[in-house]
Structures are given as structure tokens and as C-alpha cells.
Amino acid sequence: MPHIIQSFDPNDDITPERAHELGVQLVTELTDGDQYYVIATHTDRQHIHNHIMLSPIRISQDRRMRMQRNTLRKIRTISDRLCRDNGLKVLREPKVKRYGKSRPDLYTQLKGESVKESIRLRIDR
């Protein structure tokens, strides 16, 4: 199950409700409204952020969502545009990976094929 984290600048004047709405807009645009998802808006850090979990199966078709090489860039582009359109700051891409996941690990996780993510989910259950 693909997992997206959408973060907002700690200095932005944004409510958790508005952050959640922007998360819904992000998913709707990314998937053309053809994907089941869950959004959890967190306020437990210095910045408000959304955790977005996408179902790997499309609503209108009985097949998996295709995660292509440019999907991460597309997510970032949509989120950045939504922030600009709503008067929010666009966060710079971090120079250092925070969680140490390699690009291949991220792609397999987004495709729903990550063995590591599968193990993590089993442990959590």
C-alpha cells in the first residue's frame, strides 16, 4: 500500500482541517478520483503533516495502480502547486535522506511490492 507524507511549513498559518483538505485534493488529482485512500492529519510534530495511504487497486478497474518512475516527482509537483495556490510555503527537498530508504526501496513500496514494508505491516498487526 503506497504511503505518502505531505508536510507543511511550521510557520504557515494552516489548520489541521485545511491540511486535510489539501491532502484530499492531492489524492484526487493524482489518481483522477479513482483510488481508495485514507488520510491521517498529524499535529504531533512542529509541523502539520498528512499521512496518505493509497489502496493499490483502482476503483473503476480490478487492477493495480501503476507507479512509474516519475510518480514521486508528480506527487511533489501537485503538492507544491496546491501549497502555492493556497498561500503556503513550498518546502525545499531535503539534501539528506531522513529515513535512509533507497530509491529502489521507495519504488517497490509505492508499487505495493516491498518485502520490507510487508514485514513491517505484519509486525504492526
LOTI-178759 format. One line per 5 residues: number of its first residue (from 1); their letters; for each residue x, y, z of N, C-alpha, C, O, CB. Coordinates in steps of 0.2 Angstrom, whole numbers. Each point is the difference from the previous one (the first is absolute). Glycine has a CB too. Layout:
<atoms>
NUM = a = X/Y/Z/X/Y/Z/X/Y/Z/X/Y/Z/X/Y/Z | ...
</atoms>
This chain:
<atoms>
1 = mphii = 4/-6/0/-4/6/0/4/6/0/4/1/5/-13/-7/1 | 9/10/-11/4/6/-1/-1/5/6/-6/1/2/6/-2/-14 | 5/4/15/0/5/5/3/6/-2/6/0/-1/-6/-9/10 | -4/15/-8/3/6/-2/-1/5/6/-4/-1/4/0/0/-16 | 10/4/14/0/5/5/0/7/-3/4/2/-4/2/-10/12
6 = qsfdp = -11/12/-7/-1/7/-2/1/5/6/-4/0/4/-4/-4/-14 | 14/7/10/2/5/6/-2/7/-2/1/2/-6/8/-10/10 | -10/12/1/-1/7/-1/5/4/5/2/-3/5/-14/1/-8 | 14/8/1/5/4/3/-3/1/7/-6/2/1/11/3/-11 | -1/-5/16/-2/1/6/-2/7/1/-4/2/5/11/-10/-1
11 = nddit = -5/13/-8/-2/7/1/-6/2/-4/-2/6/0/14/-4/1 | -15/-7/-5/-6/2/-4/-6/0/5/0/-4/5/5/-1/-15 | -9/9/8/-7/1/4/-5/-5/-3/-4/2/-4/7/10/7 | -2/-18/-1/-5/-5/-3/-3/-4/5/4/-2/5/3/1/-15 | -13/-1/10/-3/-4/5/0/-7/-2/1/-2/-6/-9/11/8
16 = perah = 7/-14/2/0/-7/-1/-5/-1/-5/0/-5/-5/4/2/16 | -10/6/-11/-6/-1/-5/2/2/-7/-1/-4/-5/-7/6/15 | 12/4/-10/2/2/-7/5/-5/-3/0/-1/-6/-3/13/9 | 8/-14/1/5/-5/-2/-3/-6/-2/2/-3/-5/6/8/13 | -13/-7/-5/-4/-6/-2/-3/1/-7/0/-5/-4/-2/2/16
21 = elgvq = -1/8/-13/-3/2/-6/5/0/-6/-2/-3/-5/-7/10/11 | 15/-4/-4/5/0/-6/2/-7/-1/2/-2/-6/2/13/10 | -4/-16/1/2/-7/-1/-5/-3/-5/2/-4/-4/3/4/15 | -11/1/-10/-6/-2/-4/1/2/-7/-1/-4/-5/-7/4/15 | 10/7/-11/1/2/-6/5/-3/-4/0/-2/-6/-4/13/10
26 = lvtel = 10/-12/0/6/-3/-3/-2/-7/-3/2/-2/-5/5/8/13 | -10/-10/-4/-2/-7/-2/-5/0/-6/1/-4/-4/1/0/16 | -7/8/-11/-5/1/-6/4/1/-6/-2/-3/-5/-7/7/13 | 13/1/-8/4/2/-6/4/-6/-3/1/-1/-6/-2/13/10 | 5/-14/1/5/-6/-2/-3/-6/-3/2/-3/-4/5/7/14
31 = tdgdq = -13/-6/-7/-3/-6/-2/-7/1/-5/-3/-5/-1/8/0/12 | -6/11/-12/-6/2/-4/-6/-2/4/-5/-2/-3/11/1/-8 | -6/1/17/-6/-2/4/-1/-8/0/-6/-2/2/1/14/-4 | 9/-16/-1/-1/-7/-1/4/-4/5/2/-6/-2/-4/9/-10 | 3/-1/18/4/-4/5/-3/1/7/-2/5/2/12/-4/-9
36 = yyvia = -11/-7/10/-1/0/7/6/3/4/5/-2/-2/-14/-8/1 | 8/13/7/5/3/4/-2/1/7/-6/1/1/11/4/-12 | 0/-4/15/-1/2/7/5/6/1/6/-1/-2/-10/-11/6 | 2/17/-1/4/6/2/0/1/8/-6/0/3/4/5/-15 | 7/-5/15/1/1/7/4/7/0/6/0/-2/-7/-12/6
41 = thtdr = -2/17/-1/3/7/1/3/0/7/-4/-1/5/-4/6/-14 | 15/-4/9/3/0/7/2/7/2/2/4/-4/2/-16/1 | -5/13/9/2/6/3/5/-1/6/1/4/4/-12/1/-7 | 14/-11/3/5/-2/6/7/2/-1/4/-1/4/-12/-8/-3 | 10/13/-6/6/2/-2/0/8/0/-5/3/1/8/-14/-7
46 = qhihn = 3/14/5/0/7/-1/-4/3/-6/-1/5/-1/12/-5/7 | -12/-5/-11/-4/2/-6/-6/-5/-1/1/-6/2/10/11/-7 | -16/-2/2/-6/-4/-2/2/-4/-6/4/2/-4/-12/6/9 | 6/-15/-5/2/-4/-6/-6/-5/-1/-3/-2/5/16/4/-3 | -13/-5/-8/-5/-5/-1/4/-6/-2/5/0/-3/-14/8/-1
51 = himls = 6/-14/7/2/-6/-3/-6/-3/-4/-5/0/2/12/-2/9 | -5/1/-17/-5/-2/-5/2/-8/-2/5/-1/-3/-7/13/-1 | -3/-16/5/1/-7/-2/-5/-1/-6/-6/1/0/9/-5/12 | 0/2/-18/-4/-2/-6/-1/-7/0/4/-4/1/0/14/-7 | -10/-12/4/-2/-7/-2/4/-2/-6/0/5/-5/-11/-5/11
56 = piris = 14/-5/-7/3/-2/-6/-5/-1/-6/2/0/-6/8/-5/13 | -16/3/-5/-5/-1/-6/-4/6/-1/-3/3/4/3/-15/0 | -1/13/-11/-4/5/-2/-7/-1/1/-2/-6/0/10/8/-9 | -13/3/10/-7/-1/1/-3/-3/-6/-4/-5/0/4/15/8 | 1/-7/-14/-3/-1/-6/2/-7/-4/-3/-2/-4/1/14/3
61 = qdrrm = 8/-14/3/3/-6/-3/2/-5/5/2/2/6/2/5/-16 | -4/-13/9/3/-5/4/7/-1/-1/2/-6/-1/-13/1/2 | 15/10/-1/7/0/-1/4/5/4/-3/5/2/1/-10/-13 | 9/4/12/4/4/4/1/7/-3/0/0/-6/5/-11/11 | -4/16/-1/2/6/-2/8/0/-2/4/-4/3/-12/10/5
66 = rmqrn = 9/-4/-14/7/0/-2/4/6/3/-1/6/-2/-3/-12/-9 | 10/4/14/4/5/3/6/0/-5/4/-5/-1/-7/3/13 | 4/8/-16/5/0/-4/6/4/2/0/3/6/-8/-4/-15 | 13/1/6/6/4/2/-1/7/2/4/2/5/3/-9/-13 | -11/10/5/-1/8/1/-6/1/5/-2/6/1/6/-4/-12
71 = tlrki = -7/-7/14/-5/0/5/1/5/6/-3/4/2/-1/-15/-6 | 10/9/7/2/4/6/1/8/-2/-2/4/4/8/-14/0 | -3/11/-10/0/7/-2/-7/3/-1/-1/6/1/12/-8/-7 | -15/-2/3/-7/3/-1/-4/1/6/-3/6/1/3/-13/-11 | 1/3/15/-3/1/7/3/7/3/-4/4/2/3/-16/0
76 = rtisd = 7/13/-3/4/6/3/-3/6/-4/-1/5/3/11/-12/0 | -10/7/-10/-3/5/-4/-7/2/2/-1/6/1/9/-9/-10 | -12/-1/10/-7/1/1/0/3/7/-4/5/1/0/-14/-8 | 7/6/12/0/3/7/3/7/0/-3/5/4/4/-17/1 | 4/13/-8/3/7/0/-4/5/-3/-1/6/2/12/-11/-3
81 = rlcrd = -15/3/-5/-5/5/-3/-5/1/5/-3/6/0/6/-10/-12 | -6/-1/15/-6/1/5/3/5/5/-4/4/2/-1/-15/-4 | 11/10/5/2/5/5/1/7/-3/-3/5/4/9/-14/2 | -3/10/-11/0/7/-3/-7/3/-1/-1/6/1/12/-9/-7 | -15/-1/3/-7/3/-2/-4/2/7/-4/4/-1/4/-12/-9
86 = nglkv = 2/5/15/-3/1/7/4/5/4/-1/0/6/-5/-11/-7 | 11/14/-2/4/5/4/5/-3/5/2/3/5/-11/5/-6 | 11/-15/0/4/-3/5/7/-1/-3/1/1/-6/-11/-7/11 | 15/5/-1/7/0/-2/1/-7/-3/-3/-5/2/7/13/7 | 0/-8/-14/2/-7/-3/7/-2/4/5/4/-1/-11/-1/-11
91 = lrepk = 6/-9/14/6/-2/4/5/-3/-5/-2/-3/-5/-5/0/15 | 13/5/-8/6/-2/-5/0/-8/1/-1/-3/6/7/14/-5 | -3/-14/-6/1/-7/1/6/-1/4/5/3/0/-10/-6/-11 | 5/-2/16/5/-1/5/7/-2/-4/-1/-4/-5/-7/1/14 | 13/5/-7/7/-2/-3/2/-7/2/3/-4/-3/0/16/2
96 = vkryg = -5/-13/7/1/-7/3/-6/-4/1/-5/3/2/15/2/4 | -10/-11/-7/-5/-5/1/-1/0/7/4/-2/4/-2/-5/-15 | -9/8/13/-1/-1/8/0/-7/2/2/-1/6/-8/12/-7 | 3/-15/-3/-1/-7/2/4/-5/-3/-1/-6/1/-11/9/1 | 16/-1/-6/5/-5/-3/-3/-5/-5/4/-5/-2/3/7/12
101 = ksrpd = -13/-1/-13/-2/-4/-5/3/1/-7/0/6/-2/-11/-7/9 | 13/-4/-10/3/1/-7/-6/2/-5/-6/-2/2/16/-6/1 | -8/10/-8/-5/1/-6/-4/-6/-2/-6/0/-1/13/10/-3 | -3/-16/3/-3/-6/-2/-5/-2/6/-5/-3/-2/15/0/-5 | -8/4/13/-5/-2/6/-6/4/0/-6/-2/1/16/-1/6
106 = lytql = -9/10/-9/-6/4/0/-5/-2/-6/-6/0/1/13/9/4 | -4/-11/-11/-4/-2/-6/-4/-6/2/-5/-1/-2/14/6/-6 | -5/-10/11/-4/-6/1/-5/1/5/-5/-4/0/15/-3/-2 | -9/11/7/-5/2/5/-6/3/-3/-6/-2/1/15/3/8 | -8/4/-14/-5/3/-3/-4/-5/-5/-6/1/0/12/10/1
111 = kgesv = -3/-16/-3/-3/-5/-5/-4/-5/5/-4/-4/-3/13/6/-6 | -8/-2/15/-3/-5/4/3/-6/0/-2/-5/2/-8/10/-4 | 17/-5/0/4/-7/-1/5/0/5/5/-5/0/-8/5/-12 | 4/4/17/6/0/5/-1/-5/5/-4/0/4/5/12/-6 | 4/-16/2/1/-6/5/1/3/7/-3/-2/5/7/-6/-14
116 = kesir = 0/13/9/1/4/6/-6/3/3/-2/-1/6/14/3/-9 | -16/1/-1/-6/3/2/-5/-5/2/-4/1/5/6/9/-12 | -3/-15/4/-4/-6/2/2/-3/7/-5/-1/4/4/-1/-17 | 7/2/14/2/-3/7/-2/5/5/-2/-2/5/12/-4/-10 | -8/13/4/-2/5/4/-8/0/2/-2/0/6/12/7/-10
121 = lridr = -14/-8/-1/-7/0/1/-2/-6/4/-4/0/4/2/6/-15 | 5/-12/10/-1/-6/4/1/1/7/-3/-2/4/5/-5/-14 | 4/10/11/2/1/7/-5/5/4/-1/-1/5/13/-1/-9 | -14/7/0/-5/5/3/-6/-4/2/-3/2/5/8/7/-12 | -7/-13/2/-7/-4/2/1/-4/6/-5/-4/2/2/4/-14
</atoms>
